[in-house]
Amino acid sequence: MLFTPLASAAIACTMAVAIAKHAFMKGDPFLGGYELAAVYLCVAVLLVVAGPGRFAADRWLIAYLRNR
C-alpha cells in the first residue's frame, strides 16, 4: 500500500470537480456527459476505502525479496 489511498483520494477529488463542472456549472448533465467521471470517482473511492489488497506493488516486492 505504497501511496494508493493518497493517490486515490486525489483522483476522487479531481473526478468530483469534473462531475460538478459538467452537471452543475454547464446546467445540462447530458451535454458532454459525466458518466465516465462518475465511474472513475466510484473506483477511486473504492480504493481509498478498501486499499489495493492483494494487487499492491509492495506486497509483490516483499514476497519477491523474501524468496530471493
N, C-alpha and C positions, 0 to 999 in steps of 0.2 A: 504494500500500500504506500508506495513512494509519495506521490503527491496527487493521487487520484481524487480524493474528496475535495481538495482545494481547487484543482483544475475543473472538476465537475461543477462546483459552486460558481466559478467564473463563467462557465458556459451557460449555466442555468440563468444567471443574471443577464447575460447577453441575449438569450432567447426570449426572456421576459420583456426586455426592451423592444426586441423585434416584433413580438406579438402586440405590444401596446402601440407601437408605431403604426402597424398595419390595421389593427382593429379599431383603435380609438382616435388616433390623430387623423387618419385618412377618412374616417367616418363610414367607410364601406369595407367590411371584412371580406367580402367576396372579390374585391378588386385586388389582384395581386396575390391573394391568399396568404394565410399564415399557418396552414396546417402542418407544413414541414417544420416550421419553427416550434410548433406545439409538440410535435413528436420528439424533436431534439431536447426540448425542455423536460419532457417526461423521462427520457433516458438519462439526462444529466441529474435530475432529482433522484432517480433510482440509484445511480452510482454514488451520490452523496450519502444516501441513507444506508444502502447495503454494502458499499465498498466494492472493490474489484473481485473479491473472493478468490477462487482458485485460478483465475486468469491473471493474477497480479504478476508483474515482471520480477519483483523482488522475491516472490515465492519460488519462481523457477530458478533465479540466480542462486539463492541459498541452497536449493536442492542440488544444483549443478556443482557448487563449490564443496558441498559435503561429500559427494560421490567421487570427487576427483582424487 
